[in-house]
């Protein structure tokens, strides 16, 4: 028998695919079958959501590090020490041109 790929989605938003050699395959219990195009759109959206979530976490971490650095500087810590303790690396200042 030929291998068929089924694409499906559950009511809670989970989705997936499975390969089968069954003659008359069905989706897992509770799932709705999707066509390949709908699955590709759903997968693309999920990946974009994951990328956005990661970017949001990185931005929050960077803001936290900058806040800690600024607090250490305000407490008169040496900038190198503040950078080490906070994990924040301030941007290098451009050199002045004559």
BALOMI-961190 format. One record per atom (N, C-alpha, C): residue number from 0; atom name; z negated, y, x negated. Coordinates in nm, 4 decimals. Atoms other than C-alpha are relative to their C-alpha. Example, Ala and Ser with C-alpha at 12.3 -4.5 7.8 and 13.67 -1.06 7.14 Angstrom:
(r 0 "N" (0.0000 -0.1190 -0.0890))
(r 0 "CA" (-0.7800 -0.4500 -1.2300))
(r 0 "C" (0.0000 0.1200 -0.0900))
(r 1 "N" (0.0060 -0.1190 0.0820))
(r 1 "CA" (-0.7140 -0.1060 -1.3670))
(r 1 "C" (-0.0730 0.1090 0.0770))
This chain:
(r 0 "N" (0.0000 -0.1198 -0.0832))
(r 0 "CA" (0.0000 0.0000 0.0000))
(r 0 "C" (0.0000 0.1247 -0.0866))
(r 1 "N" (-0.0068 -0.1275 0.0706))
(r 1 "CA" (0.0642 0.3542 -0.1038))
(r 1 "C" (-0.1331 0.0739 0.0103))
(r 2 "N" (0.1225 -0.0802 0.0014))
(r 2 "CA" (-0.2217 0.5827 -0.1979))
(r 2 "C" (0.0264 0.1293 0.0766))
(r 3 "N" (-0.0090 -0.1237 -0.0774))
(r 3 "CA" (-0.2776 0.8675 0.0475))
(r 3 "C" (-0.1199 0.0878 -0.0359))
(r 4 "N" (0.1099 -0.0928 0.0236))
(r 4 "CA" (-0.4863 1.1772 -0.0130))
(r 4 "C" (-0.0333 0.0695 0.1312))
(r 5 "N" (0.0478 -0.0685 -0.1199))
(r 5 "CA" (-0.6951 1.3079 0.2750))
(r 5 "C" (-0.0817 0.1210 -0.0418))
(r 6 "N" (0.0764 -0.1221 0.0229))
(r 6 "CA" (-0.8352 1.6589 0.2811))
(r 6 "C" (-0.0815 0.0255 0.1260))
(r 7 "N" (0.0864 -0.0147 -0.1170))
(r 7 "CA" (-1.1284 1.7388 0.5072))
(r 7 "C" (-0.1045 0.1081 -0.0226))
(r 8 "N" (0.1062 -0.0996 0.0040))
(r 8 "CA" (-1.3984 1.9906 0.5920))
(r 8 "C" (-0.1049 -0.0362 0.1046))
(r 9 "N" (0.1108 0.0227 -0.0922))
(r 9 "CA" (-1.7398 1.9511 0.7513))
(r 9 "C" (-0.0366 0.1310 0.0700))
(r 10 "N" (0.0365 -0.1214 -0.0739))
(r 10 "CA" (-1.8783 2.1961 1.0098))
(r 10 "C" (-0.0866 0.0976 -0.0808))
(r 11 "N" (0.0859 -0.0887 0.0793))
(r 11 "CA" (-2.1283 2.3324 0.7526))
(r 11 "C" (0.0740 0.0678 -0.1150))
(r 12 "N" (-0.0802 -0.0669 0.1018))
(r 12 "CA" (-1.8426 2.4443 0.5232))
(r 12 "C" (0.0307 -0.0849 -0.1220))
(r 13 "N" (-0.0345 0.0887 0.1118))
(r 13 "CA" (-1.8474 2.1590 0.2724))
(r 13 "C" (0.1400 -0.0558 0.0236))
(r 14 "N" (-0.1355 0.0547 -0.0138))
(r 14 "CA" (-1.5021 2.0224 0.2013))
(r 14 "C" (0.0271 -0.0911 -0.1182))
(r 15 "N" (-0.0328 0.0901 0.1086))
(r 15 "CA" (-1.3371 1.7616 -0.0139))
(r 15 "C" (0.1312 -0.0712 0.0238))
(r 16 "N" (-0.1201 0.0819 -0.0119))
(r 16 "CA" (-1.0607 1.5159 -0.0657))
(r 16 "C" (-0.0356 -0.1412 -0.0414))
(r 17 "N" (0.0186 0.1391 0.0406))
(r 17 "CA" (-1.0382 1.1424 -0.1000))
(r 17 "C" (0.1353 -0.0694 0.0023))
(r 18 "N" (-0.1215 0.0809 0.0041))
(r 18 "CA" (-0.7706 0.8940 -0.1875))
(r 18 "C" (-0.0317 -0.1352 0.0612))
(r 19 "N" (0.0199 0.1277 -0.0672))
(r 19 "CA" (-0.7273 0.5791 0.0161))
(r 19 "C" (0.1321 -0.0750 0.0088))
(r 20 "N" (-0.1184 0.0831 -0.0228))
(r 20 "CA" (-0.4890 0.2921 0.0636))
(r 20 "C" (-0.0014 -0.0579 0.1409))
(r 21 "N" (0.0072 0.0473 -0.1383))
(r 21 "CA" (-0.5888 0.2358 0.4264))
(r 21 "C" (0.1288 0.0366 0.0735))
(r 22 "N" (-0.1222 -0.0239 -0.0764))
(r 22 "CA" (-0.2979 0.2087 0.6645))
(r 22 "C" (-0.0162 0.1164 0.0972))
(r 23 "N" (0.0254 -0.1059 -0.0973))
(r 23 "CA" (-0.4555 0.4420 0.9211))
(r 23 "C" (-0.1312 0.0697 -0.0387))
(r 24 "N" (0.1235 -0.0600 0.0487))
(r 24 "CA" (-0.7085 0.6536 0.7295))
(r 24 "C" (-0.0553 0.1064 0.0949))
(r 25 "N" (0.0657 -0.1033 -0.0798))
(r 25 "CA" (-0.9607 0.8792 0.8999))
(r 25 "C" (-0.0925 0.0796 -0.0911))
(r 26 "N" (0.0923 -0.0855 0.0742))
(r 26 "CA" (-1.1799 1.1623 0.7815))
(r 26 "C" (-0.1400 -0.0595 0.0065))
(r 27 "N" (0.1393 0.0458 -0.0081))
(r 27 "CA" (-1.5452 1.0943 0.7023))
(r 27 "C" (-0.0627 0.0440 0.1323))
(r 28 "N" (0.0637 -0.0355 -0.1278))
(r 28 "CA" (-1.7737 1.1033 1.0083))
(r 28 "C" (-0.0458 0.1461 0.0015))
(r 29 "N" (0.0378 -0.1399 -0.0165))
(r 29 "CA" (-1.8200 1.4603 1.1308))
(r 29 "C" (0.0952 0.0986 -0.0635))
(r 30 "N" (-0.0934 -0.0893 0.0697))
(r 30 "CA" (-1.5363 1.6005 0.9212))
(r 30 "C" (0.1286 0.0181 0.0785))
(r 31 "N" (-0.1298 -0.0307 -0.0595))
(r 31 "CA" (-1.2121 1.7587 1.0320))
(r 31 "C" (0.1054 -0.0098 -0.1094))
(r 32 "N" (-0.1083 0.0101 0.0982))
(r 32 "CA" (-0.8873 1.6748 0.8553))
(r 32 "C" (0.0669 0.1348 -0.0201))
(r 33 "N" (-0.0755 -0.1196 0.0353))
(r 33 "CA" (-0.7084 1.9561 0.6752))
(r 33 "C" (0.1334 -0.0447 -0.0581))
(r 34 "N" (-0.1222 0.0313 0.0728))
(r 34 "CA" (-0.3518 1.9671 0.5545))
(r 34 "C" (-0.0170 0.0498 -0.1439))
(r 35 "N" (0.0126 -0.0325 0.1423))
(r 35 "CA" (-0.2907 2.0111 0.1819))
(r 35 "C" (-0.0039 0.1510 -0.0236))
(r 36 "N" (-0.0037 -0.1466 0.0163))
(r 36 "CA" (-0.2115 2.3829 0.2173))
(r 36 "C" (-0.1335 0.0638 0.0399))
(r 37 "N" (0.1293 -0.0536 -0.0440))
(r 37 "CA" (-0.5308 2.4578 0.4130))
(r 37 "C" (-0.1093 -0.0353 -0.1008))
(r 38 "N" (0.0961 0.0405 0.1021))
(r 38 "CA" (-0.7299 2.2611 0.1553))
(r 38 "C" (0.0133 0.0877 -0.1249))
(r 39 "N" (-0.0239 -0.0818 0.1185))
(r 39 "CA" (-0.5691 2.4564 -0.1306))
(r 39 "C" (-0.0540 0.1415 0.0201))
(r 40 "N" (0.0531 -0.1332 -0.0306))
(r 40 "CA" (-0.6582 2.7857 0.0403))
(r 40 "C" (-0.1522 -0.0034 -0.0045))
(r 41 "N" (0.1465 0.0137 -0.0027))
(r 41 "CA" (-1.0163 2.6678 0.0988))
(r 41 "C" (-0.0556 -0.0153 -0.1410))
(r 42 "N" (0.0421 0.0216 0.1379))
(r 42 "CA" (-1.0485 2.5507 -0.2630))
(r 42 "C" (0.0124 0.1286 -0.0815))
(r 43 "N" (-0.0198 -0.1265 0.0702))
(r 43 "CA" (-0.9079 2.8774 -0.3955))
(r 43 "C" (-0.1082 0.1010 0.0379))
(r 44 "N" (0.1045 -0.0918 -0.0454))
(r 44 "CA" (-1.1548 3.0779 -0.1847))
(r 44 "C" (-0.1354 -0.0404 -0.0581))
(r 45 "N" (0.1265 0.0489 0.0568))
(r 45 "CA" (-1.4441 2.8591 -0.3013))
(r 45 "C" (-0.0100 0.0375 -0.1478))
(r 46 "N" (0.0009 -0.0356 0.1423))
(r 46 "CA" (-1.3453 2.9140 -0.6654))
(r 46 "C" (-0.0206 0.1499 -0.0188))
(r 47 "N" (0.0184 -0.1456 0.0085))
(r 47 "CA" (-1.3203 3.2904 -0.6096))
(r 47 "C" (-0.1447 0.0369 0.0316))
(r 48 "N" (0.1408 -0.0248 -0.0338))
(r 48 "CA" (-1.6649 3.2868 -0.4446))
(r 48 "C" (-0.0906 -0.0385 -0.1161))
(r 49 "N" (0.0794 0.0433 0.1147))
(r 49 "CA" (-1.8067 3.0926 -0.7393))
(r 49 "C" (0.0115 0.0999 -0.1151))
(r 50 "N" (-0.0210 -0.0989 0.1065))
(r 50 "CA" (-1.6534 3.3377 -0.9867))
(r 50 "C" (-0.0757 0.1288 0.0300))
(r 51 "N" (0.0714 -0.1216 -0.0385))
(r 51 "CA" (-1.7991 3.6305 -0.7912))
(r 51 "C" (-0.1505 -0.0188 -0.0144))
(r 52 "N" (0.1428 0.0294 0.0145))
(r 52 "CA" (-2.1425 3.4667 -0.7792))
(r 52 "C" (-0.0419 0.0060 -0.1466))
(r 53 "N" (0.0306 -0.0026 0.1436))
(r 53 "CA" (-2.1343 3.4173 -1.1572))
(r 53 "C" (0.0027 0.1431 -0.0531))
(r 54 "N" (-0.0083 -0.1398 0.0441))
(r 54 "CA" (-2.0260 3.7786 -1.2115))
(r 54 "C" (-0.1207 0.0787 0.0490))
(r 55 "N" (0.1184 -0.0681 -0.0538))
(r 55 "CA" (-2.3090 3.8991 -0.9863))
(r 55 "C" (-0.1248 -0.0342 -0.0805))
(r 56 "N" (0.1152 0.0424 0.0798))
(r 56 "CA" (-2.5635 3.6965 -1.1839))
(r 56 "C" (0.0044 0.0661 -0.1376))
(r 57 "N" (-0.0126 -0.0637 0.1313))
(r 57 "CA" (-2.4287 3.8278 -1.5154))
(r 57 "C" (-0.0326 0.1489 0.0082))
(r 58 "N" (0.0283 -0.1431 -0.0165))
(r 58 "CA" (-2.4449 4.1869 -1.3854))
(r 58 "C" (-0.1496 0.0238 0.0201))
(r 59 "N" (0.1437 -0.0140 -0.0223))
(r 59 "CA" (-2.8031 4.1401 -1.2642))
(r 59 "C" (-0.0774 -0.0241 -0.1291))
(r 60 "N" (0.0663 0.0268 0.1282))
(r 60 "CA" (-2.9057 3.9903 -1.5982))
(r 60 "C" (0.0188 0.1172 -0.0960))
(r 61 "N" (-0.0267 -0.1140 0.0886))
(r 61 "CA" (-2.7398 4.2769 -1.7864))
(r 61 "C" (-0.0833 0.1205 0.0412))
(r 62 "N" (0.0800 -0.1126 -0.0489))
(r 62 "CA" (-2.9154 4.5339 -1.5675))
(r 62 "C" (-0.1476 -0.0198 -0.0341))
(r 63 "N" (0.1394 0.0292 0.0332))
(r 63 "CA" (-3.2499 4.3618 -1.6223))
(r 63 "C" (-0.0250 0.0226 -0.1485))
(r 64 "N" (0.0139 -0.0192 0.1444))
(r 64 "CA" (-3.1981 4.3579 -1.9991))
(r 64 "C" (0.0027 0.1487 -0.0357))
(r 65 "N" (-0.0091 -0.1450 0.0268))
(r 65 "CA" (-3.0951 4.7254 -1.9995))
(r 65 "C" (-0.1273 0.0687 0.0446))
(r 66 "N" (0.1241 -0.0584 -0.0487))
(r 66 "CA" (-3.4003 4.8143 -1.7904))
(r 66 "C" (-0.1159 -0.0278 -0.0943))
(r 67 "N" (0.1057 0.0349 0.0948))
(r 67 "CA" (-3.6297 4.6295 -2.0311))
(r 67 "C" (0.0164 0.0792 -0.1292))
(r 68 "N" (-0.0277 -0.0776 0.1218))
(r 68 "CA" (-3.4632 4.7986 -2.3281))
(r 68 "C" (-0.0426 0.1456 0.0198))
(r 69 "N" (0.0354 -0.1397 -0.0273))
(r 69 "CA" (-3.5007 5.1434 -2.1703))
(r 69 "C" (-0.1510 0.0182 0.0068))
(r 70 "N" (0.1457 -0.0084 -0.0086))
(r 70 "CA" (-3.8683 5.0743 -2.0952))
(r 70 "C" (-0.0632 -0.0088 -0.1388))
(r 71 "N" (0.0521 0.0125 0.1357))
(r 71 "CA" (-3.9309 4.9679 -2.4537))
(r 71 "C" (0.0265 0.1266 -0.0821))
(r 72 "N" (-0.0325 -0.1258 0.0682))
(r 72 "CA" (-3.7546 5.2766 -2.5889))
(r 72 "C" (-0.0941 0.1102 0.0488))
(r 73 "N" (0.0906 -0.1008 -0.0561))
(r 73 "CA" (-3.9645 5.4927 -2.3529))
(r 73 "C" (-0.1427 -0.0187 -0.0523))
(r 74 "N" (0.1327 0.0285 0.0554))
(r 74 "CA" (-4.2725 5.3226 -2.4992))
(r 74 "C" (-0.0007 0.0165 -0.1521))
(r 75 "N" (-0.0126 -0.0335 0.1431))
(r 75 "CA" (-4.1581 5.4377 -2.8470))
(r 75 "C" (0.0198 -0.1202 -0.0915))
(r 76 "N" (-0.0372 0.1102 0.0877))
(r 76 "CA" (-4.0406 5.1001 -2.9755))
(r 76 "C" (0.1232 0.0393 -0.0792))
(r 77 "N" (-0.1194 -0.0181 0.0813))
(r 77 "CA" (-3.7874 5.1066 -3.2551))
(r 77 "C" (0.1187 -0.0607 0.0758))
(r 78 "N" (-0.1151 0.0545 -0.0740))
(r 78 "CA" (-3.4381 5.0559 -3.1062))
(r 78 "C" (0.0367 -0.1436 -0.0379))
(r 79 "N" (-0.0337 0.1375 0.0407))
(r 79 "CA" (-3.3789 4.7396 -3.3118))
(r 79 "C" (-0.0992 -0.0992 0.0599))
(r 80 "N" (0.1017 0.0862 -0.0583))
(r 80 "CA" (-3.7064 4.5896 -3.1916))
(r 80 "C" (0.0206 -0.0096 0.1513))
(r 81 "N" (-0.0241 -0.0011 -0.1453))
(r 81 "CA" (-3.6363 4.6953 -2.8322))
(r 81 "C" (0.1192 -0.0877 0.0352))
(r 82 "N" (-0.1187 0.0823 -0.0240))
(r 82 "CA" (-3.2957 4.5304 -2.8557))
(r 82 "C" (-0.0334 -0.1486 -0.0126))
(r 83 "N" (0.0380 0.1396 0.0206))
(r 83 "CA" (-3.4436 4.2076 -2.9912))
(r 83 "C" (-0.0863 -0.0517 0.1146))
(r 84 "N" (0.0913 0.0437 -0.1052))
(r 84 "CA" (-3.7190 4.1913 -2.7323))
(r 84 "C" (0.0671 -0.0095 0.1372))
(r 85 "N" (-0.0621 -0.0048 -0.1327))
(r 85 "CA" (-3.4998 4.2800 -2.4350))
(r 85 "C" (0.1250 -0.0863 0.0116))
(r 86 "N" (-0.1270 0.0722 -0.0033))
(r 86 "CA" (-3.1849 4.0941 -2.5341))
(r 86 "C" (0.1191 0.0908 0.0275))
(r 87 "N" (-0.1064 -0.0979 -0.0284))
(r 87 "CA" (-2.9853 4.4118 -2.4702))
(r 87 "C" (0.0521 0.0577 -0.1310))
(r 88 "N" (-0.0622 -0.0636 0.1154))
(r 88 "CA" (-2.7414 4.5402 -2.7304))
(r 88 "C" (0.0672 0.1281 0.0472))
(r 89 "N" (-0.0618 -0.1256 -0.0440))
(r 89 "CA" (-2.6693 4.9088 -2.6782))
(r 89 "C" (0.1385 0.0156 -0.0621))
(r 90 "N" (-0.1341 -0.0221 0.0581))
(r 90 "CA" (-2.3103 5.0192 -2.7293))
(r 90 "C" (-0.0120 0.0807 -0.1287))
(r 91 "N" (0.0022 -0.0753 0.1267))
(r 91 "CA" (-2.2388 5.1428 -3.0785))
(r 91 "C" (0.0565 0.1385 0.0258))
(r 92 "N" (-0.0446 -0.1373 -0.0178))
(r 92 "CA" (-2.1962 5.5144 -3.1042))
(r 92 "C" (0.1257 0.0218 -0.0827))
(r 93 "N" (-0.1226 -0.0245 0.0758))
(r 93 "CA" (-1.8486 5.6282 -3.2055))
(r 93 "C" (-0.0280 0.0934 -0.1177))
(r 94 "N" (0.0144 -0.0868 0.1163))
(r 94 "CA" (-1.8207 5.7820 -3.5481))
(r 94 "C" (0.0694 0.1323 0.0272))
(r 95 "N" (-0.0578 -0.1332 -0.0175))
(r 95 "CA" (-1.7574 6.1543 -3.5526))
(r 95 "C" (0.1122 0.0194 -0.1002))
(r 96 "N" (-0.1119 -0.0307 0.0903))
(r 96 "CA" (-1.4284 6.2671 -3.6988))
(r 96 "C" (-0.0063 0.1467 -0.0337))
(r 97 "N" (0.0078 -0.1426 0.0415))
(r 97 "CA" (-1.4184 6.5906 -3.9006))
(r 97 "C" (0.1092 0.0835 0.0589))
